[in-house]
């Protein structure tokens, strides 16, 4: 349910970009999803495959998710570490004076779309 | 001839909403209106607490309430009946959060001439924290029965909040809720957040909560 809201948002934005650029259809969306973004990739993909049927340009689109590792920086000792392993507490010095460097992003990186030649009439199929 | 081309976007999914929220917040500040986004789990006592708080604050401010629910208007009806203040129900249409667009729509429906507007967000500690509503202050309510470890489990909502209200302190004798531990957990996530434990039922510490609002409201 949580993922679905974000998926709808993504589909809406990409559908608009496809229409703006006069694409025929979108083949692929590439996204960057942070490990600590609270988006669960499997659920996100399920929601995507369900919701894309309701769009104009994304019926056949596939989704690629590049997972970005969560990294946290420690202000006390200046080291950084893997967020999912240690959370808020720095494993080097035990300090809680830390902040997330990367890993909370949910980004639409790019889309691959099919473009037809402008103004070319559709060929009439032979009977 | 058909060709496949790549269009670069490099755009955060939340970017459009964040921009709309910033604009809404600026407009509210210009008009001198405080919009307080109230987040919590379902069953934390949000509606009861809001009613008790509004009864106190209504003597000093013109108050409105927006209730966000997936699909019902019980809360809006209850708050309006109990406090007499203007209230609207926002339906999120199955979504687990409110965004800035839905909030702006609710504000239009609520109308002008208010000083303080409460936005009772969907009962959920995950999604509402991700979508900026454009509120001028964010609050999370954590009730005693939920346990003191919620700031560890749902860090984002605690990071985004200016105030943590620990509600239902009248239930403290029946639960193993460590208030000091809770304070530490919140502090580790968000050093700037204040924590105020209250009971809407007995009225315990409601003065402190009322004062927080008087201090924070434009």
Interface residues (C-beta under 8 A of the other chain):
Chain A: X1 X2 X4 X5 X6 X8 X9 X10 X13 X14 X17 X21 X23 X24 X27 X38 X87 X88 X96 X105 X106 X107 X108 X109 X110 X111 X112 X113 X114 X115 X116 X117
Chain B: X1 X2 X3 X4 X5 X6 X7 X8 X9 X10 X11 X12 X13 X14 X16 X17 X95 X96 X97 X126 X127 X130 X152 X155 X156 X188 X189
